Amino acid sequence: MSRFAQVKDLILSLEGDFEKFYDKGNQAAGTRVRGGLQQLKTLAQEIRTEVQDKKNSGK
């Protein structure tokens, strides 16, 4: 369940940058958002692989 917490923490850490980019037009915040979403994509793939491995091993 700690993986789920990692996803939540990452998304919450991006909240301020989302607001800065969309509401205030801060371009640097957009760069941080894109970087954070790339991290989220990587984390999601790792979790997906982990779940698939556990499912296939029968545990």
Secondary structure, 3 states (H helix, E strand, C coil): CHHHHHHHHHHHHHHHHHHHHHHHCCHHHHHHHHHHHHHHHHHHHHHHHHHHHHHHHCC
